[in-house]
Amino acid sequence: MAADSKQLKLGALVALVVGSMIGGGIFSLPQNMAASASAGAILIGWAITAIGMLTLAFVFQSLANRKPELDAGVYAYAKAGFGDYMGFSSAWGYWISAWIGNVSYFVLLFSTLGSVDVSFAAAPEPVFARGKARGAKFGHSK
């Protein structure tokens, strides 16, 4: 097996980053920020975020260059540097944050769908009350 077969190429890495940004609701952020902050504050916030993201990318680049044998991501780096407990804790923290992130993606998705299709909109009744949701309409046993 070739040594470089497990490495991602530049195009795949760029696609991964762009997909994460779009999936993270990047299109709804400007509207939310514009409603509550001035243009100067928004630009400062974006600059601080860009600096933080670049710093994080450089940290992972440095870790990958110094320890190329570690290939399990954050877990492997934390375990190698701080021991088993911190490796385990970082893996759980990453897993929980991924779940919370996925929930927020679904909230954004269904709130967007709710503005287009009324059957997805928030109602005063429970979602599956009286067969209003699509799943209840097509999946009921009557």
C-alpha positions, 0 to 999 in steps of 0.5 A: 500500500502506498504511503500517501494513499491515506492522505487527503489532497488539497482539493479534498481539504478545501472541499471539507472546509467549504462544506463545513462552513456552508453546513454551519449556517454561514448564510444565516450568520450575516443576517443575525449579526446585522440585526444586533451589531454595527458594521465595525463590530461585525468586521472586528468579530470576523477578524478575531474569528479568522485569526483564531481559525488560522492559529488553530490550523497552524497548530494542527499543521505543526502537530502533524509535522512533528508527529506524523505517526499519529493519525487519529486526530485530536484524540491521538494528539491529546493522548500522546501529549497528556495521557490516556485520561485527557485523550479520552476526555478530548474524544468525548468533548469532540463527540459531544460538540459534534452532536450539538453542532448537528442538532443546530444544523437540523434546527437551521434546516427545519426553520428554513424549511418552515419558512417555505413549507408550512407543514414544517413550521412550528405549531402550537400542537405537538409535531405528530398531532392529528397527522399533521407531520409528513411522517405521521401522514404516511406512517400511521397504521389506520 
